[in-house]
């Protein structure tokens, strides 16, 4: 049975996952928008990295004719082509496509391109398997490299590929893995000829990446289980699971919960929220009107488009602001940048104008907003004093929850806005993210990051409207949560 490099890495992660892929009709989890965006990012970065080695020949991808791709690779190698993109090889039950294959030093060098910002352990399995396949195919590969993004690069003027990319020589690691790769390959091939491996869930489910058979393999785990215990290390969660403990109500007597876990256990036992009004009051009395409920949306991209931008930098492009005055009056202000230009200069100007000169600025997990504001101050030093002056005004709406003022069984060990809001307001359609076209920050990030590529003006306008609706709900939700806490 033929294994591709991605299938081999899947098998290293979990043989059962590979068996399900090759031998069953069990449906895989559908990639969400964020995962799909990462796939597309990988393709973009891979194509861009070819410019490090220009003048090569690309093997046209044809999923219906891999044999043709292999023949073309062999023909171009034999004809003296020095650099190939997507070179394709198959030998001894292995199949691989190399991002870049290049003649160097009397042999060949294999370059595998990753959109990541550093070398990860599964990159080595990926590269080592490719090395084996191409060597078995008869290509004298002598050196292996991982090409990845250098996150410290800051764009100024034209894109500097030699600074954007780091080319890391992993030949020594790959050579040291030769016997392991060959042994694992034989073992996986034999495993696929037999029955499905009897392997239970475990830490391997999230090794390398989240498994796309998780829904099937984890279907016996109840919605609220020991895996939702607040800040319990994964090893301890699986230790409980291995002892047969699934539900929070089944915790053994030797389990020593922390403070929040004890509230979670109490709420789970009674089915009712745990309320500590003193902690809530301490938070509320520290707030000053007018209350500025504030939320950023950001996007990231591996290849910076604007001067002063780093790879994968969190770039604020939008905010929503609900202002609650002491007399109960509520007003809304918002900003969404032009997707074709650097969003930071106009965002800074509007934000400093829209926020009230006095009063608390309330965010949910304020560290994120404060971090972006500090970066904006560095980006625009002329307004740094005004921007940094906002920092001490911030209050964090997560505090009364994470501090134990209120715990609801529906939180399931999470104090994220997406966990708290539906637990507090389960039947309020105005506060439902599910009714929106853009339902979470990952979707918003992806939508804006690719918006400048959208050529249809009507579709572009629709996406912008969807972004505004999503961000507006984030701050409206904070207003509603504040009023709920105030009511307690």
Buried (B, 14 or more C-beta within 10 A) or exposed (E): EEBBBBBBBBBBBBBBBBBBBBBEEEEBEEEEBEBEBBEBBBEBBBEBBBEBBEEBBEBEEEEEEBEEBBEBBBEBBEEEBBBBBBBBBBBBBBBBBBBBBBBBEEEBBBBBBBBBBEBBEBBBBBBBBBBBBBBBBEBEBBBBBBBBBBBEBBBEEEBEBEEBBBBBEBBEBBEEBEEEBBEBBEEBBEBBEEEBBEBEBBEBBEBBEEBBBBEBBEEEBEEBBBBBBBEBEEEEBBEBBEEEBBEBEEBEEEBEBEEBBBBBBBBBEEEEBBBBEEBBBBBBEEBEBBBBBBBBBBBBBBBBBBEBBBBBBBBBBBBBBBBBEEEEEBEEBBBBBEBEEBBBBBBBEBBBEBBBEEBBBBBBBBEBBBEBBBBBBEBBEEBBEBBBBBBEBBBBBBBBBBBBBBBBBBBBBBBEBEBBBBBBBEEEEEBBBEEBEBBBBBBBBBBBBBBEEBEEEEEBEEBBEBBBBBBBBBBBBBBBBBEBBEEB
